[in-house]
């Protein structure tokens, strides 16, 4: 009996990767099905030079860095240098649970500049710009966002364009799809000709999505299936998308491990430069 051809399936988001590892899903699959980890979480793909810029901001006595906790240990270009270390050395770094927490910190400290590190994929973008909208509405001038937001589609296209690309199916992240909808991932089968399934994050949901991908591979089919219908709509979250379009525009962005990918990031539109840390501090 000859060996079966190996099928490589890629999970795009680090949340899927963590769920797969915790549940031991790789060990449950037959040898001819191999899971390949994609770009990873938005924190993981933040490049050293962007972290260096945040570290430089933390040196300013008038600045308080507000950030999610998982950004504290992300290294810059110097080994061992991160926000956690800077905080221990006296820098003003505050862990927050949402952009609105950072905005409240700005209200409570009018003599300080609060810079929120806006990291995330499309999932986090609406919340980030909601804080900008509130700051503009309430005329809070000591709050700004350092946008580290990333766009999923350009990264997938960049991977697929690589000469060594060898992926026969994509597990698409359900939380990103909750914002961009099924429409945000239709390009995978329609333009790239690769099967794709929008998946939830529980082990049973991931296993079900793998099965759906393998059925497409077996049948020589390529389509988008939504296995997370409880959360993901065909058109996505229209209110969130409209909010993002009002405040954000695509920008070239560097990904740790992938390099520069055109239009793969988000920056605040010029009309909101008053709350853009890159413009305010000439990053």
C-alpha positions in Angstrom: 0.0 0.0 0.0 1.4 3.4 -1.0 1.4 6.3 1.5 -1.5 8.7 1.2 -0.7 12.2 -0.1 -0.2 14.6 2.8 -2.8 17.4 3.1 -1.6 20.6 4.7 -4.2 22.8 6.4 -3.4 26.2 7.9 -5.0 27.9 10.8 -4.5 31.6 10.3 -4.9 32.9 13.9 -2.9 32.3 17.0 -6.1 31.6 19.0 -6.7 28.6 16.9 -3.1 27.5 17.3 -3.4 27.7 21.1 -6.7 25.7 21.1 -5.2 23.1 18.9 -2.1 22.8 21.1 -4.1 22.7 24.4 -6.5 20.0 23.1 -3.7 17.9 21.5 -5.6 18.0 18.2 -2.5 17.3 16.1 -2.0 14.0 17.9 -5.6 12.9 17.1 -5.2 13.4 13.3 -4.0 10.7 10.9 -0.5 11.2 9.5 -1.8 12.4 6.1 -3.4 15.5 7.7 -1.0 18.1 8.9 -1.8 21.4 10.6 0.4 24.4 9.8 0.4 27.5 11.9 -0.2 30.7 10.0 1.0 34.2 10.8 -0.2 34.0 14.4 -1.8 36.4 16.8 -1.5 40.2 16.2 0.7 40.6 19.2 3.1 37.9 17.9 3.4 39.6 14.4 4.2 43.1 15.8 7.7 43.7 14.6 10.7 44.8 16.7 10.9 48.3 15.3 7.3 49.0 16.3 8.0 47.8 19.8 11.2 50.0 19.8 9.0 53.0 19.0 6.7 52.2 21.9 9.7 51.7 24.2 11.0 55.1 23.1 7.7 56.7 23.9 7.8 55.1 27.4 10.9 57.1 28.1 9.1 60.4 28.0 8.1 61.7 31.4 4.8 63.1 30.1 3.7 59.8 28.5 1.8 56.9 30.1 1.6 53.8 27.9 -1.7 52.0 28.1 -1.6 48.5 26.7 -3.1 45.0 26.8 -1.2 42.7 29.2 0.1 40.4 26.4 2.1 43.2 24.9 4.3 43.6 28.0 6.8 40.8 27.1 7.0 41.3 23.4 10.7 42.0 22.6 12.1 45.0 20.7 15.3 44.8 18.7 17.4 44.6 21.9 17.4 41.3 23.6 15.5 41.4 26.9 14.1 44.9 26.3 10.3 45.1 26.6 7.6 47.1 28.3 7.7 44.9 31.4 11.3 45.7 31.9 10.8 49.4 31.2 8.0 49.5 33.7 10.3 47.9 36.3 12.8 50.6 35.6 10.3 53.4 36.3 8.5 53.9 33.0 4.8 54.7 33.2 3.1 51.6 31.7 -0.4 50.7 32.5 -2.2 47.5 31.6 -5.8 48.0 30.5 -8.5 45.7 29.4 -10.0 47.9 26.7 -9.3 51.1 24.8 -12.1 52.7 26.9 -10.0 52.0 30.0 -7.2 54.0 28.4 -9.6 56.8 27.6 -10.7 56.9 31.3 -7.0 57.0 32.3 -6.6 60.1 30.1 -9.6 61.8 31.8 -8.1 61.0 35.2 -4.7 62.4 34.4 -5.1 65.6 32.3 -1.5 66.5 32.8 -0.2 63.3 31.1 -0.3 62.0 27.5 -2.0 58.6 27.4 -0.9 56.5 24.4 -2.9 53.4 23.8 -1.1 50.6 21.9 -3.9 49.6 19.4 -2.9 46.1 18.6 -5.2 43.5 16.9 -6.7 42.2 13.7 -10.1 43.4 12.5 -11.6 42.0 15.7 -10.1 44.7 17.8 -10.3 47.6 15.3 -13.9 48.7 16.1 -13.2 49.0 19.8 -10.1 51.0 19.2 -11.8 53.5 17.0 -14.7 53.7 19.3 -12.3 55.2 21.9 -11.1 57.7 19.3 -14.7 58.6 18.5 -15.4 59.1 22.2 -12.2 61.2 22.6 -13.3 63.4 19.7 -16.8 63.8 21.0 -15.7 64.7 24.5 -12.7 66.8 23.3 -10.2 64.7 25.2 -6.9 66.0 23.9 -4.4 64.0 25.9 -5.4 60.6 24.5 -3.9 59.1 21.3 -3.7 55.7 19.6 -0.5 54.1 18.3 -2.1 51.9 15.7 -0.6 48.4 15.3 -3.7 47.0 13.8 -3.4 44.4 11.1 -5.6 43.3 8.1 -6.0 39.6 7.6 -6.7 39.4 3.8 -3.4 40.9 2.6 -1.4 38.5 4.8 -3.2 35.5 3.4 -2.6 36.7 -0.1 1.1 37.3 0.7 1.4 33.7 2.0 -0.3 32.3 -1.1 2.0 34.2 -3.4 5.1 32.7 -1.8 6.9 30.2 -4.2 7.0 27.6 -1.5 3.4 27.8 -0.5 1.9 24.4 0.0 -1.5 24.7 1.8 -4.6 22.8 0.7 -7.1 24.4 3.1 -7.6 27.3 5.5 -9.1 27.4 8.9 -10.4 31.0 9.0 -10.7 32.7 12.4 -14.3 33.1 13.6 -13.7 36.3 15.6 -12.3 38.1 12.6 -15.2 36.8 10.4 -17.6 38.1 13.0 -16.5 41.6 11.9 -15.7 41.1 8.2 -18.4 38.4 7.6 -18.2 35.5 5.2 -17.6 38.1 2.5 -14.1 38.8 4.0 -12.9 35.3 3.2 -14.6 34.4 0.0 -11.5 35.4 -2.0 -9.7 32.3 -0.7 -11.8 29.8 -2.7 -12.9 32.2 -5.5 -9.6 33.8 -6.3 -7.0 31.5 -4.8 -8.9 28.2 -5.5 -8.3 26.9 -1.9 -11.0 25.4 0.4 -11.8 27.5 3.4 -13.9 27.0 6.6 -14.7 29.7 9.1 -14.3 28.0 12.5 -15.0 28.5 16.1 -12.4 27.9 18.7 -13.6 25.0 20.9 -11.8 21.7 20.1 -15.0 20.0 18.7 -15.6 23.1 16.5 -12.0 22.9 15.1 -12.3 19.1 14.5 -15.6 19.6 12.7 -14.0 22.3 10.5 -11.0 20.1 9.7 -13.5 17.4 8.6 -15.3 19.9 6.3 -12.0 21.0 4.8 -11.0 17.4 4.1 -14.3 16.6 2.4 -13.7 19.6 0.1 -10.1 18.3 -0.6 -11.4 14.8 -1.2 -14.0 16.1 -3.7 -11.6 18.4 -5.5 -13.9 21.3 -4.4 -13.0 24.8 -3.2 -15.6 26.9 -1.5 -16.1 28.8 1.7 -18.1 27.1 4.5 -19.3 28.9 7.6 -19.1 26.5 10.6 -19.6 29.4 13.0 -23.0 30.5 12.1 -24.0 31.4 15.6 -21.6 34.4 15.4 -20.7 35.0 11.8 -23.1 36.5 9.3 -22.6 36.6 5.5 -22.3 40.4 5.5 -20.4 40.7 8.9 -21.0 43.4 11.4 -22.1 46.4 9.3 -22.0 48.9 12.2 -18.5 47.9 13.1 -17.4 48.0 9.4 -18.9 51.5 8.9 -17.1 52.7 12.1 -13.8 51.3 10.8 -14.2 52.8 7.4 -14.9 56.2 9.0 -11.8 56.3 11.1 -9.3 54.0 9.5 -7.5 53.5 6.2 -5.2 50.7 4.9 -1.5 51.2 5.2 1.6 49.3 4.5 2.7 47.3 7.5 5.6 45.1 8.7 4.8 41.7 10.1 7.3 39.9 12.4 8.4 36.9 10.3 6.8 38.0 7.1 8.3 41.5 6.4 6.5 44.4 4.7 3.1 43.6 3.3 1.3 46.3 1.3 -2.0 47.6 2.7 -1.9 45.0 5.5 -2.3 47.5 8.4 -4.7 50.2 9.5 -3.8 53.8 10.4 -6.1 56.6 11.5 -7.3 58.8 8.7 -5.6 62.2 8.5 -8.7 64.0 9.7 -8.2 62.3 13.1 -4.5 63.1 13.4 -5.1 64.8 16.7 -5.6 61.3 18.2 -2.9 59.6 16.2 0.2 59.0 18.3 2.3 58.5 15.2 1.5 62.0 14.0 1.5 63.6 17.5 4.9 62.2 18.5 6.4 62.0 15.0 7.0 58.3 15.2 
